[in-house]
Amino acid sequence: MKNNFLLIFACCFLVANTYAQTNLNSYKYVVVPKKFSFFKQADKYRLNGLTHFLFNKYGFQAFLEDEPYPKDLIFNACNVLHADVVKESSLFTTKLKTILKDCHGKIVYTSVLGVSKEKEFNKSYSEALRNSFKSIQKLNYKYNPKLDKATLSLQYDVGSNSAKEPKEKLKPSLPLDAPISTNNQQVFNYDEVFKASSVKNGYQLKNSKNKIVYTLLSTSLPNIYLIANEDAILHLVNEEWILEYYDNDIIKRNVLDIKF
């Protein structure tokens, strides 16, 4: 009876581990925050930097929250996992779990509980975190882009009226300034104010004629929006909203005046 129980337990563990590995393999990047919620200080005891290091060590492409991101990370925000570390209360030991969430905030993986009995805080947090990563190491993560369309396809409902309303393309008809070409970049400014109206999963941008110009889809990254049905993004840079896209290997950035 005992042997049967152990066999069932081992099978369940193997199935769960295999599913977690396949599930994580469909994500390309991991973003690590500058600080964890149980600390007031960023990178306390260098824990965030160590988390970033360990993910890269075990095969992931990890970035700290304030690092420059690759273009495909911005354009496909749901191909990203967001790391978090959770502390469990204990009097004489440090206990940490490493968690990975998808772009909707859903937990897709939780590591084993890493434990340390070291008395010095910097040593105990480091040891506990490394122990929590032992289960992540065993996953043998390897990015598999073939799984992307099956597991990470973006399906947004942007409101029932969006398909019925006319949609106008945004064109640089009368820029305030001539395009400035620098390092394969062109920047335009526009003399029209666009009004953003809230819809499910984002906003609709309307021009002065109250016609939809673009639909903005929210991402898990702050002040970064995908443009529905377009290979473009809208993001906030130095208090200006920039519409950014590639045109024949030239980055074109359109400065938009938007009222939210």
Buried (B, 14 or more C-beta within 10 A) or exposed (E): EEEEEEEEEEEEEEEEEEEBBEBBBBBBBBBBBEBBEEBEEEBBBEBBEBBBBBBBEBBBBBBBBEEEBEEEBBBBBBBBBBBBBBBBEEEEEBBBBBBBBBBEEEEBBBBBBBBBEBEEEEEBBBBBBBBBBEBBBEBEBEBBEEBBEEBBEBEBEBBEEBEEEEBEEBEEEEBEEEBEEEEEEBBBBBEEEBBBEEBEBBBBBBBEEEEBBBBBBBBBBEEBBBBBEEEBBBBEEEEEBBBBBEEEEEBBBBBBEBEE
